Amino acid sequence: MTRNDGEGPPRGTPGGDSGGGRAGRSSAAGSAAEKSLRVLEAVAAPGGPHRLTDLAAAAAVPKSTAFRVLASLTAQGFVRTGAEGRYGVGPRLRLLSALVGGGEPASIGRVLGELQRTTGQTVHLALHHGEAVTYIRKVEGDQPVRTASRIGMSMPLHSTAIGKSVLAHLPDAEVRALTAATGLPRRTPNTLTTAAALHEELAAVRARGFALDDEENEPTIRCIGAAVLGPSGRPVGGVSVTTVAPLVPRAEIEAYGPAVRAAAEALAPLL
């Protein structure tokens, strides 16, 4: 079948290189990368989420090419699809933006600021990728003691409140694969280091709607977190409140649960 979308090498010239060398393959790869970047730039343009037709026109590629690129970017988390088949910025692209000093919608800042004012404690927003979560926002609390966390810091899943809230919303098979890959290293005497203990904890997280890190990742630090879910119900990250354990007893931090869950729900359409 003859291809008519402008993609791929001419028939009879594998790789588009009549000499059979590497030059053709390198050129084709570069062309594909350029098209992917143009599509990604179009997705990130103001006014999104965007229609496929508009993205193809903005990126100057055929609709079939734009569709294939968008399918790949969506699978990798750089793009998200929403109502009516439109495409918008995904969580991994927001993470890259945060890591290089970019911003996010002002409404995200308002949600995090309200949670900080409600609790008086430090608030974190993190995105999930692979075997970790990465902080993209931090709002300092009112306490004189400051935590060592920073934007861009990656944290484990099994020993943090955000991480456990993410794991609680993943399929069991995926949780088993992740825990097998990381090995559940002990970070404090309170860390859950067996699959059985972690799975029991994740069931409790699902039941109450939030996760606790009771000095499991760092001594003297106690956190509560809830997952931020994407349109499909899959977690894209989470939001947490971080406290200094000697100053805030467990019962008090558990009382922040409704506020943390409400913040996670408010953040869902913004990530």
MODA-V302692 format. One line per field, one symbol per residue. phi: phi as a letter, one per 20 degrees, with the letter a starting at -180 (. if undefined). psi: psi as a letter, one per 30 degrees, with the letter a starting at -180 (. if undefined). burial: + if it has 9 or more other C-alpha atoms within 8 Angstrom, else -. Layout:
BEGIN
phi->???
psi->???
burial->???
END
This chain:
BEGIN
phi->.eecdndneffncgmmcfemeegffffffffffffffffffffefgnffdfggfffffelcfgffgfffffffffeneccdcfmmedcfefffffffffdnfdbggffffffffffffemdfdcccdebmebdcfdbbdfeeffedeefbfnfecfefccffffffgfdefgfffffffffenlffdbfeffdcfffffffffffffenbdddeledbgmdcccbcfeeegenefdracbddcegfecfgffffffggfffffffffgfdd
psi->kkkgggllllkfikfgjffgafeeeeeeeeeeeeeeeeeeeeefllglllleeeeeeefhlleeeeeeeeeeeeefgfkkkakgglklkleeeeeeeefgglalkffeeeeeeeeeeefglkkkklkkjbglkkkfkkjkafkfkklfllkfkkklefgleeeeeeefglkeeeeeeeeeefgikkflffkjgkeeeeeeeeeeeeefgllkjihfekkgkklklkkkkaeffkkfalklkkljeffjleeeefffeeeeeeeeeefeff.
burial->------------+++++------++--+------++-+++++++---+++++--+++++-+++-+++-++--++--++++++---++++++++++-+++--------++-+++-++---+++++++++--++++++-++++---------++--++++++++++++++++----++-++----+--++-++++---++---++-++--+++++++++---++++++++++---++++++++++++--+-+--++-++-+++-++++++--+
END
